[in-house]
Amino acid sequence: MTPKPENAAIPRTPEATPILELKAVEAAYDDIIIALRGVSLVVPEGSMVALLGANGAGKSTTLKAASGLLGAVHGAITRGEILFRGQSLKGRSPRELVREGLVQVLEGRHCFPHLTVEENLRSGALAHRIGRSGVRSELDRIYTYFPRLTQIRRALAGYTSGGEQQMVAIGRALMARPRLVLLDEPSMGLAPLIVEEIFRILRSLNREQGVTFLLAEQNARVALRFADLGSILENGRVVASGRAEELERRSDVQAFYLGVGAKDGAPGRHHPRLGHRHPATTADRPG
């Protein structure tokens, strides 16, 4: 097993004050396709939490439910409650949540391709309407953590690499001065060295700036190395959760998600110790 990064903070405990809490949340698409089945999840303030699972497990749906974006993809929370900083999210718009410090970086590295890297970053500050000096200060902070972006700040974002676009997307979210960032599949489609670089930057932001991260990831190996806590989703249910290092040591997690000694299945297939399959009504949408 690969040791934790040297810059890893002391793992927070689940008893720490939660910045985000999901309580028995159920969600569906088009009032038919069941996506989440009683998901309960706690994200302590100042932590990095990995939300793991195969494609279709409910990871993206969980993030969109927390950020208020579920309605944009014809989904809805049908039961349960989500709290951000102790307050219910019911009836609050995504724009309100961004202003209050909850920002999501969607899967797919969404950038404005015909704007420069720096113009993309500046757009992230619009939610707070900060002055020129404030924007400059935030840009300097982003460039400190993402020095690669300094070199390409005048390049059109659509002509940068996948890893650079992911950095732009994360940097733009950070320009909104968030307290909690929801990251959907930050490693998808990226080379291992770039993934390592991005996760180390996220860990530094977590330690030095106090930004809380909830990461939805299929790459369990890298996510558990950098996270404090983790939860595993299967078919819209949480089937395992705990400290990242404890999950990393579990034989069933090693076999099913880390590829260690796997003989009887691949991620997303039936595993007797990680949960079981549910009827076909479970969401087949990505996430």
LOTORNU-485277 format. One record per residue (C-alpha): chain; x, y, z. Coordinates in steps of 0.1 Angstrom, whole numbers, plus 5000, padded with zeros to 4 digits. Example, Ala and Ser with C-alpha at 12.3 -4.5 7.8 and 13.67 -1.06 7.14 Angstrom:
! residues 2
   ch   east   north     up
    A   5123    4955   5078
    A   5137    4989   5071
END
This chain:
! residues 287
   ch   east   north     up
    A   5000    5000   5000
    A   5013    5035   4991
    A   5019    5057   5022
    A   5000    5089   5027
    A   5015    5120   5011
    A   5040    5138   5033
    A   5019    5169   5033
    A   4988    5150   5046
    A   4971    5167   5075
    A   4961    5148   5106
    A   4929    5130   5097
    A   4898    5147   5110
    A   4872    5126   5128
    A   4836    5121   5119
    A   4827    5138   5152
    A   4841    5172   5139
    A   4816    5199   5131
    A   4801    5190   5097
    A   4800    5216   5070
    A   4778    5193   5049
    A   4754    5166   5060
    A   4731    5144   5040
    A   4704    5126   5060
    A   4687    5096   5044
    A   4685    5113   5010
    A   4666    5097   4983
    A   4666    5111   4947
    A   4651    5102   4914
    A   4652    5113   4877
    A   4620    5121   4858
    A   4601    5107   4889
    A   4609    5072   4877
    A   4646    5063   4878
    A   4657    5059   4914
    A   4692    5073   4919
    A   4698    5076   4956
    A   4684    5053   4983
    A   4687    5067   5018
    A   4722    5082   5014
    A   4736    5096   5047
    A   4770    5113   5046
    A   4789    5137   5068
    A   4816    5160   5056
    A   4835    5175   5085
    A   4847    5211   5081
    A   4883    5213   5070
    A   4885    5178   5057
    A   4889    5160   5024
    A   4863    5133   5019
    A   4863    5108   4990
    A   4830    5095   4976
    A   4839    5063   4958
    A   4820    5040   4935
    A   4817    5026   4900
    A   4801    5045   4872
    A   4764    5047   4879
    A   4767    5043   4917
    A   4752    5077   4925
    A   4783    5098   4930
    A   4774    5126   4906
    A   4738    5126   4917
    A   4749    5130   4954
    A   4771    5161   4945
    A   4743    5176   4923
    A   4718    5171   4951
    A   4742    5190   4975
    A   4749    5218   4952
    A   4713    5224   4941
    A   4720    5214   4905
    A   4699    5182   4904
    A   4669    5200   4889
    A   4690    5210   4859
    A   4692    5174   4848
    A   4655    5165   4855
    A   4663    5151   4890
    A   4647    5158   4924
    A   4652    5150   4960
    A   4622    5129   4970
    A   4630    5123   5007
    A   4656    5132   5033
    A   4674    5164   5042
    A   4707    5181   5032
    A   4723    5206   5056
    A   4751    5231   5047
    A   4767    5247   5078
    A   4737    5235   5098
    A   4710    5250   5076
    A   4687    5231   5052
    A   4693    5235   5015
    A   4656    5231   5007
    A   4645    5260   4984
    A   4679    5275   4980
    A   4692    5281   4945
    A   4727    5272   4933
    A   4736    5309   4930
    A   4727    5314   4967
    A   4748    5284   4977
    A   4778    5298   4957
    A   4775    5331   4976
    A   4774    5312   5008
    A   4805    5292   5000
    A   4794    5259   4984
    A   4808    5255   4948
    A   4807    5224   4925
    A   4832    5216   4898
    A   4813    5195   4873
    A   4827    5164   4856
    A   4843    5171   4823
    A   4865    5202   4830
    A   4839    5227   4818
    A   4857    5259   4807
    A   4848    5288   4784
    A   4869    5276   4754
    A   4871    5310   4736
    A   4881    5329   4767
    A   4917    5330   4780
    A   4927    5311   4811
    A   4928    5343   4831
    A   4894    5354   4818
    A   4880    5320   4829
    A   4895    5324   4863
    A   4881    5360   4867
    A   4846    5347   4859
    A   4847    5328   4891
    A   4848    5360   4911
    A   4816    5374   4897
    A   4794    5358   4924
    A   4810    5380   4950
    A   4814    5412   4930
    A   4848    5419   4946
    A   4868    5449   4935
    A   4899    5449   4912
    A   4923    5446   4940
    A   4904    5417   4954
    A   4903    5399   4921
    A   4940    5405   4916
    A   4947    5391   4951
    A   4926    5360   4944
    A   4943    5355   4910
    A   4977    5357   4927
    A   4966    5330   4952
    A   4954    5307   4924
    A   4986    5312   4904
    A   5006    5304   4936
    A   4989    5270   4938
    A   4987    5264   4901
    A   5020    5278   4887
    A   5013    5261   4854
    A   4984    5285   4848
    A   5007    5315   4852
    A   5026    5304   4821
    A   4994    5300   4800
    A   4972    5327   4815
    A   4968    5344   4781
    A   4961    5312   4761
    A   4926    5304   4750
    A   4913    5277   4775
    A   4900    5255   4747
    A   4935    5250   4734
    A   4951    5239   4766
    A   4956    5203   4777
    A   4931    5183   4797
    A   4951    5186   4829
    A   4954    5224   4824
    A   4917    5227   4818
    A   4910    5208   4851
    A   4933    5232   4869
    A   4914    5261   4853
    A   4880    5247   4864
    A   4892    5242   4900
    A   4909    5276   4900
    A   4877    5293   4888
    A   4857    5276   4916
    A   4883    5288   4942
    A   4879    5324   4929
    A   4845    5323   4945
    A   4861    5320   4979
    A   4843    5288   4988
    A   4843    5270   5021
    A   4833    5237   5005
    A   4842    5225   4970
    A   4824    5195   4954
    A   4847    5179   4928
    A   4832    5154   4903
    A   4858    5130   4889
    A   4888    5153   4889
    A   4911    5125   4877
    A   4890    5114   4847
    A   4909    5111   4815
    A   4942    5125   4829
    A   4977    5110   4830
    A   4988    5096   4863
    A   5014    5123   4869
    A   4989    5151   4863
    A   4964    5134   4886
    A   4991    5132   4913
    A   4999    5169   4908
    A   4963    5180   4911
    A   4956    5159   4942
    A   4987    5173   4959
    A   4975    5208   4951
    A   4941    5201   4965
    A   4957    5187   4997
    A   4978    5219   5000
    A   4947    5240   4996
    A   4929    5220   5022
    A   4958    5222   5047
    A   4969    5258   5041
    A   4936    5276   5031
    A   4912    5254   5051
    A   4891    5246   5020
    A   4869    5215   5025
    A   4867    5191   4996
    A   4842    5163   4988
    A   4856    5143   4959
    A   4835    5120   4938
    A   4861    5095   4923
    A   4863    5062   4905
    A   4901    5062   4911
    A   4899    5049   4947
    A   4936    5043   4949
    A   4947    5079   4946
    A   4916    5093   4964
    A   4921    5073   4995
    A   4958    5082   4996
    A   4950    5119   4999
    A   4916    5119   5017
    A   4908    5119   5054
    A   4876    5100   5052
    A   4858    5080   5025
    A   4824    5065   5017
    A   4816    5039   4990
    A   4784    5040   4970
    A   4768    5011   4953
    A   4735    5015   4934
    A   4726    5046   4953
    A   4734    5033   4988
    A   4764    5039   5011
    A   4778    5004   5017
    A   4810    5014   5035
    A   4825    5045   5052
    A   4852    5055   5076
    A   4887    5068   5077
    A   4905    5067   5044
    A   4934    5046   5057
    A   4910    5021   5073
    A   4891    5017   5041
    A   4924    5013   5022
    A   4934    4984   5044
    A   4901    4965   5041
    A   4905    4933   5021
    A   4872    4937   5003
    A   4879    4973   4993
    A   4914    4963   4981
    A   4900    4935   4960
    A   4871    4954   4946
    A   4884    4990   4942
    A   4922    4989   4944
    A   4928    4958   4923
    A   4947    4939   4950
    A   4940    4902   4947
    A   4908    4907   4928
    A   4894    4874   4915
    A   4857    4874   4919
    A   4845    4906   4903
    A   4852    4941   4891
    A   4839    4975   4905
    A   4802    4977   4902
    A   4795    4940   4903
    A   4780    4921   4932
    A   4803    4918   4962
    A   4790    4901   4994
    A   4808    4925   5018
    A   4802    4957   5000
    A   4764    4955   4994
    A   4742    4940   4968
    A   4724    4948   4936
    A   4690    4963   4936
    A   4662    4963   4910
    A   4665    4978   4875
    A   4649    5010   4888
    A   4683    5021   4901
    A   4697    5049   4880
    A   4717    5039   4850
    A   4727    5075   4845
    A   4764    5084   4850
    A   4773    5091   4886
END
